[in-house]
Amino acid sequence: MLVLSRRPNEKIVLPGLNVTVQVLEVKAGRVRIGVEAPPNVKIMRSEVLQALQAALPEYAEASV
């Protein structure tokens, strides 16, 4: 895992995936981020993926 410190409006770029992550807001112990990615790059919250893995066999191979 790569851990980076960013301030609001600073971006993290993953050029090999054509993905950009931007810190939108830091407030009361919560961080809002925005993710820009091409349509073929699937992005999910880990709890959503875990629920799909439990319910649908085709998601069982995906890693969290």
Short mmCIF file of the C-alpha atoms (twelve columns), coordinates in Angstrom:
data_MODEL
# 
_entry.id   MODEL 
# 
loop_
_atom_site.group_PDB 
_atom_site.id 
_atom_site.type_symbol 
_atom_site.label_atom_id 
_atom_site.label_alt_id 
_atom_site.label_comp_id 
_atom_site.label_asym_id 
_atom_site.label_seq_id 
_atom_site.Cartn_x 
_atom_site.Cartn_y 
_atom_site.Cartn_z 
_atom_site.pdbx_PDB_model_num 
ATOM 1  C CA . MET A 1  0.000   0.000   0.000   1 
ATOM 2  C CA . LEU A 2  1.242   3.450   -0.906  1 
ATOM 3  C CA . VAL A 3  0.285   6.134   1.622   1 
ATOM 4  C CA . LEU A 4  0.457   9.774   0.566   1 
ATOM 5  C CA . SER A 5  -0.381  12.990  2.376   1 
ATOM 6  C CA . ARG A 6  -2.319  15.514  0.318   1 
ATOM 7  C CA . ARG A 7  -4.087  18.773  1.016   1 
ATOM 8  C CA . PRO A 8  -7.476  19.721  -0.460  1 
ATOM 9  C CA . ASN A 9  -7.323  20.215  -4.238  1 
ATOM 10 C CA . GLU A 10 -4.037  18.308  -4.549  1 
ATOM 11 C CA . LYS A 11 -4.066  15.354  -6.922  1 
ATOM 12 C CA . ILE A 12 -2.511  11.921  -7.134  1 
ATOM 13 C CA . VAL A 13 -2.009  10.667  -10.688 1 
ATOM 14 C CA . LEU A 14 -1.696  7.013   -11.709 1 
ATOM 15 C CA . PRO A 15 -0.510  7.534   -15.300 1 
ATOM 16 C CA . GLY A 16 -0.331  3.846   -16.219 1 
ATOM 17 C CA . LEU A 17 -4.056  3.504   -15.484 1 
ATOM 18 C CA . ASN A 18 -5.064  7.003   -16.639 1 
ATOM 19 C CA . VAL A 19 -6.556  7.593   -13.162 1 
ATOM 20 C CA . THR A 20 -6.485  10.801  -11.117 1 
ATOM 21 C CA . VAL A 21 -7.469  10.997  -7.445  1 
ATOM 22 C CA . GLN A 22 -8.122  14.421  -5.943  1 
ATOM 23 C CA . VAL A 23 -8.690  15.369  -2.315  1 
ATOM 24 C CA . LEU A 24 -11.860 17.478  -2.355  1 
ATOM 25 C CA . GLU A 25 -12.407 18.204  1.326   1 
ATOM 26 C CA . VAL A 26 -11.012 17.353  4.741   1 
ATOM 27 C CA . LYS A 27 -13.491 18.066  7.504   1 
ATOM 28 C CA . ALA A 28 -14.187 16.654  10.972  1 
ATOM 29 C CA . GLY A 29 -12.048 13.568  10.520  1 
ATOM 30 C CA . ARG A 30 -13.494 12.702  7.085   1 
ATOM 31 C CA . VAL A 31 -11.914 13.019  3.679   1 
ATOM 32 C CA . ARG A 32 -13.888 13.427  0.458   1 
ATOM 33 C CA . ILE A 33 -12.046 12.358  -2.665  1 
ATOM 34 C CA . GLY A 34 -12.855 12.428  -6.342  1 
ATOM 35 C CA . VAL A 35 -11.641 9.785   -8.769  1 
ATOM 36 C CA . GLU A 36 -11.374 10.338  -12.514 1 
ATOM 37 C CA . ALA A 37 -10.888 7.142   -14.498 1 
ATOM 38 C CA . PRO A 38 -11.658 5.812   -17.948 1 
ATOM 39 C CA . PRO A 39 -14.903 3.827   -18.274 1 
ATOM 40 C CA . ASN A 40 -13.047 0.502   -18.479 1 
ATOM 41 C CA . VAL A 41 -11.479 0.990   -15.006 1 
ATOM 42 C CA . LYS A 42 -13.914 -0.264  -12.378 1 
ATOM 43 C CA . ILE A 43 -13.911 1.604   -9.061  1 
ATOM 44 C CA . MET A 44 -15.870 0.412   -6.010  1 
ATOM 45 C CA . ARG A 45 -15.882 0.944   -2.288  1 
ATOM 46 C CA . SER A 46 -14.486 -2.177  -0.616  1 
ATOM 47 C CA . GLU A 47 -17.720 -2.909  1.282   1 
ATOM 48 C CA . VAL A 48 -19.708 -2.855  -1.977  1 
ATOM 49 C CA . LEU A 49 -17.234 -5.251  -3.613  1 
ATOM 50 C CA . GLN A 50 -17.371 -7.565  -0.576  1 
ATOM 51 C CA . ALA A 51 -21.180 -7.662  -0.765  1 
ATOM 52 C CA . LEU A 52 -21.012 -8.458  -4.479  1 
ATOM 53 C CA . GLN A 53 -18.447 -11.191 -3.855  1 
ATOM 54 C CA . ALA A 54 -20.761 -12.774 -1.301  1 
ATOM 55 C CA . ALA A 55 -23.804 -12.580 -3.587  1 
ATOM 56 C CA . LEU A 56 -22.421 -13.100 -7.103  1 
ATOM 57 C CA . PRO A 57 -19.924 -15.782 -8.110  1 
ATOM 58 C CA . GLU A 58 -18.452 -13.655 -10.943 1 
ATOM 59 C CA . TYR A 59 -17.090 -11.181 -8.373  1 
ATOM 60 C CA . ALA A 60 -15.515 -13.870 -6.172  1 
ATOM 61 C CA . GLU A 61 -12.139 -13.595 -7.965  1 
ATOM 62 C CA . ALA A 62 -11.818 -9.808  -7.526  1 
ATOM 63 C CA . SER A 63 -9.446  -8.727  -4.769  1 
ATOM 64 C CA . VAL A 64 -10.291 -6.145  -2.139  1 
# 
